[in-house]
Every structure is written in C-alpha cells, then in structure tokens.
Amino acid sequence: MQSRDIDMDLQEFRGILGEALAEGGTQHLLRLTDEEIAILDPESITECIAPTPRLATLTDQQRDWVYATALRSLVSREAVEVTNIEELDAVLRSPDAAASAAQGSEVGLDIRVSPEVSLALTLRRTASRALAVEQHTSGGAVHAIVYMHARDLYLVERVTSGGLHMFTLASSDQDVADLVQLVVDPFEVADRDGRAQQLTPEQISEDNVGRPLNEAINSALVVGQTMLLADRPGPLLTTYATDSAVWTVFVEEPQAATGIEARPVGKSTLNRMIKRLVTLPDPEESQ
C-alpha cells in the first residue's frame, strides 16, 4: 500500500480529541476485527501487545479469504478511502492479492484511513506505558489493553475471544478503572474487604497460601491478571472472582522477595487498586 496514514504526530489529533472528550468525556471510538487490523497495520500484529485470537486459529488459505472480506468491509464502512478504485476492484476479486496487501507488498493501492482509525492505530503504537488485562473463564479469554498517554487521554482496547477489538477514548483514570473493573469482576461480586495477609514467593510456588485463598483460587469463576508495562516492570494484580467474592493477590514488584499481599476486597477497594495502576505520575513530580 502506498499510504496508510497511521504514523501521524499526536498533535494532529488534538482538535479531534479535545472536541470528543470535552463534549462527552469517555466514549466509544470504533470497532475493528483482527483481519481488518491486519489490513490496516500489518506490522502491529507482531509489534503490538494486543492479541489477535482469530488470526491465530486460521490457516494461510483461510487468512487469504478473510483479508479479502476485511478489505471489502473497511471500504463499505468508509473506514478507508481508496483513490484508485480500479486496483481495489482487482484486489477484491483476488484473495491472494488481498493477502499481499495485508503483508505490506506493493499492490498499487492508495489507501487513506479515516481520522478515527488513524487515531486508534496511532495511540496504540505511541504510548509510553500500558496496562495489560486478561480475563480467563471457562468460555475463553478476554483481553484489555490500556494505552496511557496523559492524565486526560487514555485509549482502551478490549479484545474478545473472537478477535473483535473495541476501542474507547477515556478522559480520566477513574473512567479507565471502571472499565477495567468490569473485565476482572464482570458479575460484580466483590463484596467486602477482609484481612490482608503477606505472602512469600515460596508460599505461592508451594500452594501454601492458606485455606481461604486456596478455596477462592479453586472455586474462581473468573481469573484476572492486570500488569503495568513500562520501562521498569510494574505491579501485578491477580484477581479470583467466585460466585460471591473477589480475592486479590497484589505483587508490588516482579521477582521481589517481599511485597506480596492477598485479601478479599469490596468494590471500592478493588477500584482503588486498579486506579492506582493507571494513574500517571504528575509531570512535575517526575522531574
């Protein structure tokens, strides 16, 4: 493709962001599928941390088919504009050509993406920090990635087990914490705070964590993992949601000998723990 329009400077989006966040605060931006992202930004499949679960299950031949369909879908939804439509028509009639387009080969297409698509693809590539969230249930895994840009600018990407990526622009750490909490506690069973207990890495590796926590682990309907990704590895929050309670295991620093705390938590405490992970430091404090 000759033009992808995804490497634009963030300053070019200030008008869009200011208007969107000032009018309605946190709001949905757009939805894309695994295969649409592969067409729009093929390098991100290996370079970005967001998973592409649907693509992982497809054969090469199946990928050729879904890439052709994805390209057709993007054009019909006006997510992309093709200035040389004749070449596009040839691609749509040839799955192999669509696959080549997704892999970045020269196929003579001049494609320009919409501002919303450019915004989502650029923000997911340019964050200095990110929060990776996983939700595991008997039905599969759901992921959420929080791309942290400023105290009033976050991009939240939720990825379903079927490969649907839902992008949300968030205007505050509180809104982000609320979104993440619904991922790790989707049935809202967090009840009340309980006594905290300090654990060691040896206790965890030997499953010697005490009867209450062990029962929560064994009966958990939803297991969540939330990790801060930055230049220096951040805290890890693991949650075990049963049918009536949520237990947390908070690790202050990976591989540390201390700083591991387990406890049952209520909704407010769980929210505060998540908010702590997504709150960016004050620029003046970091100087």
C-alpha positions in Angstrom: 0.0 0.0 0.0 1.3 3.4 -0.8 -0.3 5.3 2.1 -1.6 4.1 5.5 -1.8 7.4 7.3 -1.0 5.8 10.7 2.3 7.5 11.6 0.9 10.9 12.2 2.1 13.1 15.1 -0.2 13.1 18.1 -0.5 16.9 17.9 -2.6 16.4 14.7 -5.3 14.8 16.8 -5.6 17.4 19.5 -8.6 19.0 17.8 -10.4 15.7 17.5 -9.5 14.6 21.0 -10.4 18.0 22.6 -13.8 18.1 20.9 -14.6 14.5 21.6 -13.5 14.4 25.3 -14.9 17.9 26.1 -18.3 17.1 24.8 -18.9 13.6 26.1 -15.9 12.5 28.2 -15.1 8.9 27.9 -16.8 7.4 24.7 -16.6 4.6 22.3 -14.4 5.3 19.3 -14.7 2.3 16.9 -14.6 -1.4 16.4 -12.2 -3.4 14.2 -11.6 -7.1 13.7 -8.3 -9.0 13.7 -8.3 -9.2 10.0 -9.1 -5.5 9.5 -6.2 -4.5 11.7 -4.0 -6.9 9.7 -5.0 -5.0 6.5 -4.6 -1.5 8.1 -1.5 -2.1 10.1 0.1 -5.5 9.4 3.3 -4.8 11.4 1.2 -4.3 14.5 0.3 -8.0 14.5 3.8 -8.8 15.8 4.8 -5.4 17.2 1.8 -4.5 19.4 0.9 -6.3 22.6 -2.8 -6.7 21.8 -3.6 -10.3 20.7 -5.3 -11.3 17.5 -7.0 -14.5 18.6 -9.0 -15.2 15.4 -6.0 -14.9 13.1 -4.1 -17.4 15.3 -6.7 -20.1 14.5 -6.7 -19.7 10.7 -4.7 -21.4 8.1 -2.8 -19.4 5.4 -5.6 -20.1 2.9 -8.3 -19.0 5.4 -6.3 -15.8 6.1 -6.3 -15.0 2.4 -10.1 -15.3 2.3 -10.7 -13.2 5.5 -8.3 -10.5 4.4 -10.3 -10.0 1.1 -13.5 -9.8 3.1 -11.9 -7.4 5.6 -10.8 -5.1 2.9 -14.3 -5.1 1.4 -15.8 -4.4 4.8 -13.4 -1.5 5.5 -14.3 0.2 2.2 -18.1 -0.3 2.6 -18.0 1.2 6.1 -15.9 4.1 4.8 -13.2 3.3 7.3 -10.8 3.6 4.4 -10.8 5.6 1.2 -9.2 4.1 -2.0 -8.3 6.7 -4.6 -7.5 4.2 -7.3 -10.7 2.1 -7.1 -9.9 0.1 -10.2 -6.9 -1.5 -8.5 -9.1 -2.2 -5.4 -11.6 -4.0 -7.5 -8.9 -6.3 -8.8 -7.8 -7.0 -5.2 -11.3 -7.8 -4.0 -11.5 -10.3 -6.8 -8.3 -11.9 -5.8 -7.8 -13.2 -2.3 -4.1 -13.7 -2.8 -3.7 -10.0 -3.7 -5.6 -9.1 -0.6 -3.2 -11.2 1.5 -0.3 -9.5 -0.2 -1.8 -6.1 0.7 -2.1 -7.1 4.3 1.6 -8.1 4.4 2.7 -4.8 3.0 3.6 -5.8 -0.5 3.3 -3.3 -3.4 0.0 -3.9 -5.0 -0.6 -0.4 -6.3 -3.3 0.6 -3.8 -3.5 4.2 -2.5 -5.5 3.8 0.8 -6.2 6.6 3.2 -7.9 5.7 6.5 -10.5 7.7 8.4 -9.4 10.0 11.3 -11.0 7.6 13.8 -9.0 4.7 12.5 -5.8 6.8 12.4 -6.4 7.9 15.9 -6.8 4.4 17.3 -3.9 2.9 15.4 -1.6 5.7 16.3 -2.5 5.8 20.0 -1.9 2.1 20.4 1.6 2.4 19.0 2.8 5.6 20.8 2.0 5.1 24.5 5.0 5.1 26.9 3.0 3.0 29.4 0.3 0.4 29.0 -1.8 -1.8 31.3 -2.4 -5.3 30.1 -5.5 -7.0 31.5 -6.6 -10.6 30.9 -9.8 -12.3 31.9 -10.0 -16.1 31.9 -13.2 -18.0 32.3 -14.5 -21.4 31.2 -15.6 -19.7 28.0 -12.2 -18.5 27.0 -10.0 -15.4 27.4 -10.8 -11.7 27.0 -8.1 -9.0 26.9 -8.0 -5.3 27.5 -5.1 -3.0 26.9 -5.0 0.5 28.3 -2.6 2.8 26.4 -1.6 5.6 28.8 -0.8 9.0 27.2 -1.8 11.7 29.7 -4.0 12.1 32.7 -6.8 13.1 30.4 -6.1 10.8 27.5 -6.2 7.0 27.5 -7.0 4.6 24.8 -8.7 1.3 26.0 -8.7 -1.6 23.6 -10.9 -4.6 24.6 -10.3 -7.8 22.6 -12.9 -10.6 22.6 -12.0 -14.2 22.2 -13.4 -14.0 18.7 -11.0 -11.2 17.7 -13.2 -8.1 17.9 -11.3 -5.1 19.0 -13.4 -2.4 20.7 -11.6 1.0 21.1 -12.7 3.6 23.7 -11.3 7.0 24.4 -11.1 7.7 28.1 -10.7 11.1 29.7 -9.7 10.1 33.2 -8.0 7.4 35.3 -11.3 6.9 37.2 -13.2 6.0 33.9 -10.4 3.6 33.0 -10.5 2.0 36.4 -14.3 1.5 36.0 -13.8 -0.2 32.6 -11.0 -2.5 33.8 -13.0 -3.5 36.9 -15.8 -4.8 34.6 -13.2 -7.0 33.0 -11.8 -8.6 36.1 -15.1 -8.6 38.0 -17.8 -8.9 35.3 -20.5 -10.2 37.6 -19.8 -7.5 40.2 -19.5 -9.9 43.1 -16.8 -8.0 45.0 -18.4 -7.9 48.4 -16.4 -6.6 51.3 -12.8 -6.0 52.5 -11.1 -8.7 54.5 -7.9 -9.2 56.4 -4.8 -8.8 54.4 -2.1 -11.5 54.6 1.5 -11.2 53.5 2.9 -14.0 51.3 6.3 -15.0 50.1 7.2 -16.3 46.6 7.9 -19.7 48.2 4.4 -19.9 49.7 2.9 -19.2 46.3 5.0 -21.7 44.4 4.2 -24.4 47.0 0.5 -23.5 47.1 0.9 -22.8 50.8 -1.4 -19.7 50.8 -3.9 -20.6 53.5 -7.3 -22.2 53.3 -9.5 -19.1 52.4 -7.3 -18.0 49.5 -6.8 -21.6 48.3 -10.6 -22.1 48.2 -11.1 -18.9 46.3 -8.5 -20.0 43.7 -10.1 -23.4 43.3 -13.6 -22.1 43.0 -12.9 -19.0 40.9 -15.3 -18.4 38.0 -13.2 -15.5 36.6 -9.4 -15.2 37.0 -8.0 -11.8 36.1 -4.4 -10.7 35.6 -3.5 -7.0 35.4 0.0 -5.9 34.8 1.6 -2.5 34.3 4.0 -2.4 31.4 6.6 0.4 31.4 10.4 0.9 31.2 10.5 -0.5 34.7 8.3 -3.5 35.2 5.3 -2.5 37.4 3.0 -4.2 39.8 0.9 -7.3 39.0 -2.6 -7.7 40.3 -4.2 -11.1 40.1 -7.9 -11.5 40.9 -10.1 -14.5 41.7 -13.8 -13.9 41.4 -16.0 -16.6 42.9 -19.8 -16.6 42.9 -19.8 -14.4 46.0 -16.5 -12.6 46.5 -13.3 -11.4 44.9 -9.8 -12.1 46.2 -6.8 -10.1 45.1 -3.1 -11.0 45.1 -1.0 -7.9 44.6 2.7 -8.1 43.8 4.5 -4.8 44.2 7.4 -5.7 42.0 8.1 -8.8 39.9 10.6 -11.2 41.3 10.8 -9.3 44.6 11.1 -11.3 47.8 8.6 -9.2 49.6 5.6 -7.0 48.8 3.0 -9.7 48.0 -0.4 -9.2 49.7 -3.5 -11.2 49.4 -7.0 -10.2 50.6 -10.7 -10.3 49.8 -11.9 -6.9 48.6 -15.0 -4.9 48.2 -15.9 -2.9 45.1 -14.4 0.3 46.3 -11.1 -1.2 47.3 -10.8 -3.1 44.0 -11.5 0.1 42.1 -8.8 1.9 44.0 -6.3 -0.8 43.4 -6.9 -0.6 39.6 -6.9 3.2 39.6 -3.5 3.2 41.3 -2.1 1.2 38.3 -3.5 3.5 35.6 -2.8 6.9 37.3 0.1 8.5 35.5 2.6 10.4 37.7 2.4 14.1 37.7 4.9 15.6 35.2 6.3 18.0 37.8 6.8 15.2 40.3 8.8 13.1 37.8 11.2 15.9 37.0 
